[in-house]
Structures are given as C-alpha cells and as structure tokens.
Amino acid sequence: MRVPAIPSTSRSPEHKDFDTPEMNLQKIESVGVDQSLPGRLPGYGDITIIGTGGTREQFRSIADPVRFRRTFQEQVARQG
C-alpha cells in the first residue's frame, strides 16, 4: 500500500495566513461590548472596535469581553 505524500512547508506556525484585521492602538476610538443574557452567564460576548474614520471591526463570541475592554483601557492609559 502506498502512503500519500504529506505536503510540508518551511513556514513556522506563527506565519500561517489568517484573515485577521489589525488596527494600531492609537487609531482605536472605542471598544464596545455586547453580551446577551445567554452569553453573559458563561462569560461570552461580542466586541466591536471602532477606529478613527469610522472603521469597524466586530469579533463574535469572545471569552470575557469585559476583561478585554478593561485591558485595552489600561493599555491606552499607560501610553497616555
């Protein structure tokens, strides 16, 4: 029986291509959190990041979105 060849790549895992939006911290105007009651109980919710110029990026079903927003606000305060 012949074993099929497994494609390999020399690229490391951190170089995988993901469709992930990036936004400079200084270009973020606000971080909105939306949690439904069913999502709030296990600690999940949606995050909407609004950048300068009205750019919007939404991330759904994020674990502990309130902590994410709080951490973001702390980072902005540090860069003050």
C-alpha positions in Angstrom: 0.0 0.0 0.0 1.3 3.4 -0.9 1.2 6.2 1.6 0.2 9.6 0.1 2.8 12.3 0.5 2.1 14.9 3.2 2.6 18.4 2.0 5.1 20.2 4.1 6.1 23.8 4.5 9.1 25.5 5.9 6.9 28.2 7.4 6.6 28.2 11.1 3.1 28.1 12.7 3.2 31.8 13.6 3.4 32.6 9.9 0.1 30.9 9.0 -2.2 33.1 6.9 -5.2 34.3 8.8 -7.8 36.9 7.8 -7.2 38.9 11.0 -7.8 42.7 10.9 -5.1 44.8 12.5 -5.5 48.2 13.9 -2.9 50.4 15.6 -3.7 51.0 19.3 -3.6 54.8 18.8 -6.1 54.6 16.0 -8.8 52.9 18.2 -11.5 55.3 19.4 -13.7 52.9 21.3 -14.3 49.2 22.2 -17.9 48.2 22.6 -19.1 45.1 24.4 -22.4 43.4 23.6 -23.5 40.5 25.8 -26.8 38.8 25.6 -28.1 37.2 28.8 -27.4 33.6 27.5 -23.8 34.8 26.6 -23.3 36.6 29.9 -23.8 33.5 32.0 -20.8 31.6 30.5 -18.9 34.8 30.0 -19.0 35.3 26.2 -20.0 38.3 24.1 -19.2 40.3 21.0 -16.6 43.1 20.8 -16.9 46.0 18.3 -13.7 48.0 17.8 -14.2 51.4 16.2 -11.2 53.2 14.8 -10.6 56.7 13.6 -12.5 57.4 10.5 -15.3 55.1 11.5 -13.6 51.8 10.8 -15.5 49.0 12.5 -14.2 45.5 13.3 -16.5 43.1 15.1 -15.4 39.9 16.9 -18.1 37.5 17.9 -18.3 35.0 20.8 -15.2 36.3 22.6 -14.5 34.9 26.1 -14.6 37.5 28.8 -15.2 40.6 26.6 -15.4 42.9 29.6 -11.9 41.9 30.6 -10.7 42.6 27.1 -12.2 46.1 27.1 -10.7 46.8 30.6 -7.2 45.6 29.5 -7.5 47.8 26.4 -8.4 50.8 28.5 -5.4 50.1 30.8 -3.1 49.9 27.8 -4.3 53.3 26.5 -3.9 54.9 29.9 -0.3 53.6 30.1 0.5 55.1 26.8 -1.3 58.3 27.9 
